[in-house]
Amino acid sequence: MATHILQGQRVYIKDICPEDAPFLLELLNTSGFIEFIGDRGVRNLEEAIDFSIKLKHNPSIHYRVVFDQLARIPLGIISIVQRDYLPQPDIGFAFLPAHMGKGYAYEAASLVLEDYFSQHKAPIFATTLEHNVRSISLLLRLGLSFEKCIQRDQQVLHLYKKDPWNH
């Protein structure tokens, strides 16, 4: 399968692959990822390689790595995941702490949303914990609107939605 690359002014985004394992290992073990997304139990490079391969071969999950255009270093990930409890896919994002608050997530998520809506004439959702202020702020900036609270795995999640005709 050919890699689908998206280009922005400061970032480029490509499908995840096993070569991204060192970055993935670091990201999955940041305190923010564990707190707001969950502990994936990936503790070494071999597990990170396996994790990336599983992601790549799961048709309901699409993880992309966001890179700095000039430095060519990985900054974070943007995902589109079809969750069993949502009628349409969910967009998610996670960035290394050193690259947060610099507009990279907004630029990358905007590119992914534009790409998604060019291929699908259906809404996209996002879920986040109610105390994940950074995520909520970014979702609102991206044009997603709060829909409701939902219960999932003994947690209350805020559900956001963006329609294709509002992008």
Secondary structure, DSSP 8 states (H G I E B T S, - for coil): -----EE-SSEEEEE--GGGHHHHHHHHTSHHHHHHT------SHHHHHHHHHHHHT-TTEEEEEEEETTT--EEEEEEEE--TTSSS-EEEEEE-GGGTTSSHHHHHHHHHHHHHHHH--S-EEEEEETT-HHHHHHHHHTT-EEEEEEEETTEEEEEEEE-GGG-
